[in-house]
Amino acid sequence: MKKMLLITVFVAILAAFFASTYPDGLDFVAEKFGFAKKGVERTAPLNGLSTSTAGIAGVLIMLSLFWGSAYVIKKGAIK
């Protein structure tokens, strides 16, 4: 089980560096309605690290939900 968790965390870290550079929904709407130019463009100094951290947090949250629901089902609380 530890190997699977380590592999999952490694994939989350690695996948962060392949994230899309295309604008998200908010950027798309801002460009469509013409107020995108009013914003100040800034880059995050630790962009890859913050994306990796968010990926790891998402993986851990989903694993916790999965293990928690499996535990409840296994104990017979939900029938």
N, C-alpha and C positions, 0 to 999 in steps of 0.2 A: 504494500500500500504506500509505503514511503517513496518507492521508486516512481510510482504513478504521480504522486503529488509533486515530486521534484521535476519530472518530465513536463507536467502541466505548467508549473511556474516558469520553467525554461522556455517553453513555447510562448507563454504570455509575454515574457521579456523580449524574445526574438521577434514576435509578431508586431510589437509596437514600432519597430523601425521600418516596417512595411506598410504603415498606416497611410491612407489616402491623403493626398495633398489637395484634392479638390474641395471647393467650399462646401460647408455643411448647409443645412436647411436655412438657418438664420442668415448666413452670408448670401445665399441665393435670393432670399426675399429682400434683403437690403439692396442688392444689386438691381433687382427687378423694379423696386420702387424708387431707386435713385438716391438713397441716403447713405450708401456705402462709403462714398468719398468723404463724408463728414466725420467718420471715425478715425481714430489714430491707430495706425498699424504698429504693433509691438510683437516681438518674438520672445518666447520664453527661453531663458538661458539653459534650463534643464529640460527641454521639451521631450527628448527621448526618455529621460528618467521618469518624468511625471506620467507619461503615457504607459510606461512599463509598470509603474506603481499602480496606476488605475486598472491595468489588466490583471495584475496579481490580486488586487482587492476584489475584482469581479469574480475571478476564479474561486477565491476563498469563500466569498459569499454564496456562490452557487453550490459549492461542495458542502458548505454548512447546511444549506436548505435541503439538499439531496439527502445527506446523512441524517438530518433531523427527521425528515418525513419518512425515510426508510426505518428509522428507529421506532417511530410512532406506529407505523404499519406493522412492523415485526412484533411489537408488544401487544398488538390486537386492540389498540385504542380506537381505531377506525375500522368499522366492519360494514 
